[in-house]
Amino acid sequence: MTDADELRRRTRELLAAHPPADTERLDFLRARFDAGLAWVHFPEGLGGLGLPRSLQVVVDAELTAAGAPDNDPRRIGIGLGMAAPTILQYGTEEQKARFLRPLWTGEEVWCQLFSEPGAGSDLAALGTRAVREGDDWVVNGQKVWTSSAHVARWAILIARTDPDVPKHRGITYFVCDMTDPGVEVRPLRQITGEAEFNEVFLTDVRIPDSRRLGEVGDGWRVAQTTLNNERVAIGGRRLPREGGMIGPVAGTWRERPDLRTHDLHQRLMKLWVEAEVARLTGERLSQQLVAGQPGPEGAGMKLAFARLNQEISGLEVELRGEEGLLYDDWTMRRPELVDFTGRDAGYRYLRSKGNSIEGGTSEVLLNIVAERVLGLPAEPRTDKDVAWKDLAR
Ligand SMILES: Cc1cc2nc3c(=O)[nH]c(=O)nc-3n(C[C@H](O)[C@H](O)[C@H](O)COP(=O)(O)OP(=O)(O)OC[C@H]3O[C@@H](n4cnc5c(N)ncnc54)[C@H](O)[C@@H]3O)c2cc1C
C-alpha cells in the first residue's frame, strides 16, 4: 500500500468515526489533529505522520468531498504560517505539545510582536527589553502594527536580552501570553477605516523562561525561520486560477460590457497573464517547500504579489469609473481575519497598499533577493560590530 493509499484509508476511518454532519466542528478538528491528518509533514503526535508535505492534498481532497469543516486558515494565518514552523524547529517537546494542537484547531489565535516604532525594516535594532529575574523574564517596551493582537491568546515576541553586544546577537525569542497583566492592546486605524492591527504596550510582563524559544541571544536566527515562512504565507499561497486579486476584476469585466474599453482590455489581459504566471510560480514554490523550510526565495514571490495586487486593484477602480470611488463602510471595524480580496473594489484598492509594507517592504525584499538569492554584493553595514547600546538612535 502506498503512503497515499494509507492516508486515504486513515481519512475515511476518521470520517466514519466522526461523520461531519453529526460532529461538532471543534470535535472534528481535534480528532483530525489526533489522527495525524492536520499537517501530514509534522511528526506523529503533533498533528502529522512525518510524511512528505505534498501528500496533504490527498487528505484535503477526501475531507472536502465529505463536507468536513476546515480550521479557517485565514483567521489563524500567523499561527499556522509563522508560529507553528518556528515552534516545530526550535520548541522543546513540552512547548510543541502545549501549543500546536490549539493553534491548528484555531482555539488559540496567535499574533506577532516584532515591529517597534524605531525598528521595522531594521528589525534587529529593536529596543523592547527582557531582563532575567529568577525563572522569569521581565519585559518592557512597545510594539506596533501588531495584526490580530485584539483577538490573540499568544504572541511570538522578540526582545533584547543583551544590549552590550552587536544588535543581531543580543535578541531572544519568546512566547508571550496576551492575557497576562502588563499587556495592553490599543487599536490602530488604517487607511481602510478598519483597525486590523494595534499598538501593544508591554509593562513589567513576566514571561517564564520555559516560554523561551531557542537559546538566549539566538533570537535573530529563530526569527529568520518566522520571517522566511511569513513571506511564503503572504505571497506564496496555493490558489486556483483567478483565485487572487485578479478574480473580482475579471468577473466585473465579464459581467459589465458597458465598462469595457480597448485600452483597459489590453491592460487587463497583461495583468491576467502576469497573475497567472505568479500563481504558477507560487505553485512551484509550494512544491519546493516539500523538500524543506522556505529560504529567501519567498521574498521574490511576496514582491510579485504586492505589485500585482496594487496594479490590479488600481485597474479595477479605474474600470468601475465613478462607482469605483465609492466606499462601502468607514466604520472602524475590528476584523478577526484579513481578506485582501474581500469587500468592494475601494477596499481592495486601499488594503493592497499595505501589501508592499507588511512582512517586509518591497525595497527591503529587493535587497534580500539581490544579496541572498542573486549573490550580489551586500550593502555596506557600519553597525555590525558595534554594541546595540552604542548605536545612534
Ligand atoms: C497591514 C500591516 C500589518 C502588519 N502586521 C504586523 C504584525 O502583525 N507584526 C509585526 O511585528 N509587524 C507588522 N507590520 C509591520 C511591518 O513589518 C513593518 O511596517 C515593515 O517591516 C516596515 O517597517 P516600518 O513601518 O518601520 O518602516 P521603515 O522601516 O521605517 O521604512 C520606511 C521606508 O524606508 C524604506 N527602507 C528602510 N530600510 C531600507 C533599506 N535598507 N533599503 C531601502 N529602503 C529602505 C522602506 O522600504 C520604507 O519605504 C505590519 C505592517 C502592515 C502594513
The ligand as an ORCA input file, in Angstrom:
! r2SCAN-3c Opt
* xyz 0 1
  C      -1.009     45.720      7.231
  C       0.232     45.533      8.064
  C       0.281     44.535      9.007
  C       1.422     44.360      9.795
  N       1.404     43.381     10.759
  C       2.487     43.240     11.569
  C       2.457     42.279     12.650
  O       1.471     41.564     12.850
  N       3.529     42.204     13.467
  C       4.648     42.964     13.292
  O       5.599     42.803     14.047
  N       4.695     43.896     12.287
  C       3.658     44.050     11.440
  N       3.686     45.008     10.432
  C       4.846     45.898     10.348
  C       5.737     45.712      9.136
  O       6.510     44.536      9.229
  C       6.621     46.973      9.043
  O       5.742     48.074      8.812
  C       7.633     46.877      7.939
  O       8.628     45.929      8.241
  C       8.314     48.246      7.664
  O       8.806     48.828      8.831
  P       8.453     50.347      9.194
  O       6.980     50.512      9.101
  O       9.127     50.640     10.474
  O       9.092     51.231      8.015
  P      10.610     51.690      7.905
  O      11.493     50.525      8.182
  O      10.799     52.918      8.708
  O      10.715     52.031      6.365
  C      10.348     53.304      5.818
  C      10.732     53.317      4.343
  O      12.178     53.185      4.190
  C      12.481     52.108      3.316
  N      13.715     51.436      3.766
  C      14.037     51.097      5.046
  N      15.230     50.458      5.075
  C      15.669     50.389      3.787
  C      16.828     49.823      3.160
  N      17.797     49.227      3.881
  N      16.932     49.930      1.809
  C      15.974     50.554      1.072
  N      14.844     51.090      1.610
  C      14.693     51.006      2.941
  C      11.295     51.172      3.424
  O      11.179     50.346      2.287
  C      10.120     52.145      3.550
  O       9.729     52.602      2.287
  C       2.554     45.201      9.625
  C       2.518     46.212      8.658
  C       1.361     46.403      7.884
  C       1.346     47.493      6.856
*
